[in-house]
Amino acid sequence: MTDRDPEDEKIITLARGAKSRVNAEQGAAVRDTTGRTYSSANVTIGELALSAIVLAVSQAVASGAQGIEAVAFASDSHTLDQSDRDVVIAVAGGSVPIFVCDKAGEVIEIVHA
């Protein structure tokens, strides 16, 4: 049992689900400032590689989100790239928590973008 907000637990679950649904390397979920959530797995098409965070944030923005409250990131490598942090900062500014999780949903670290 954790003392995390249930809404944070929800995006962690969504990130894990996005990753496992297509057996991807990464899954991400974001919660916008109105509470709506968006999730995605990473995508590689030939030489084009789009991270799960970039795609989840893009979905939020395309849906009209004005800001982001939190991000969850599930990855086999547990490695958060600076470019992923940069896209969160571009949309939400600084101090947005990014929950970096393993595939079991255990939070490895909380990074603030």
Residue pairs with C-beta under 8 A, 6 or more apart in sequence:
2 9
2 107
4 107
7 31
7 35
7 70
8 70
8 72
8 97
8 99
10 29
10 31
10 37
11 29
11 30
11 31
11 37
11 39
11 70
11 71
11 72
11 99
12 29
12 72
12 74
12 99
12 101
12 105
12 107
13 105
14 27
14 29
14 37
14 39
14 72
15 27
15 28
15 29
15 39
15 52
15 72
15 73
15 74
15 99
15 101
16 27
16 74
16 101
16 103
16 105
17 27
17 39
18 24
18 27
18 28
18 29
18 39
18 40
18 41
18 52
18 56
18 74
19 25
19 26
19 27
19 41
19 52
19 74
19 75
19 103
20 27
20 103
21 27
21 41
22 41
24 41
24 42
24 52
25 42
25 75
25 76
25 77
26 41
26 42
26 51
26 52
26 53
26 73
26 74
26 75
26 76
27 39
27 40
27 41
27 42
27 52
27 73
27 74
27 75
28 39
28 40
28 41
28 51
28 52
28 53
28 55
28 56
28 71
28 72
28 73
28 74
29 37
29 38
29 39
29 40
29 56
29 71
29 72
30 37
30 38
30 39
30 53
30 56
30 57
30 60
30 68
30 70
30 71
30 72
30 88
31 37
31 68
31 69
31 70
31 71
32 38
32 60
32 63
32 65
32 66
32 67
32 68
32 69
33 65
33 66
33 67
33 68
33 69
34 65
34 66
35 69
36 60
36 63
36 65
38 56
38 57
38 59
38 60
38 63
38 65
39 56
40 52
40 55
40 56
40 59
41 52
41 55
42 49
42 50
42 51
42 52
42 55
43 49
43 50
43 55
44 50
51 81
51 83
51 84
52 73
52 75
53 71
53 73
53 80
53 84
53 87
53 88
53 98
54 83
54 84
54 87
56 71
57 68
57 71
57 87
57 88
57 91
60 68
60 91
61 91
65 91
67 91
67 92
67 93
68 88
68 91
68 92
68 96
69 92
69 96
70 96
70 97
70 98
70 99
71 88
71 96
71 97
71 98
71 99
71 113
72 98
72 99
72 101
73 80
73 84
73 98
73 99
73 100
73 101
74 101
74 102
74 103
74 105
75 100
75 101
75 102
76 103
78 100
78 101
78 102
78 108
78 109
80 98
80 100
80 111
84 98
85 98
85 111
85 113
88 96
88 98
88 113
89 96
89 113
92 113
94 112
94 113
95 112
95 113
96 112
96 113
97 110
97 111
97 112
98 110
98 111
98 112
98 113
99 107
99 110
100 107
100 108
100 109
100 110
100 111
101 107
101 108
102 108
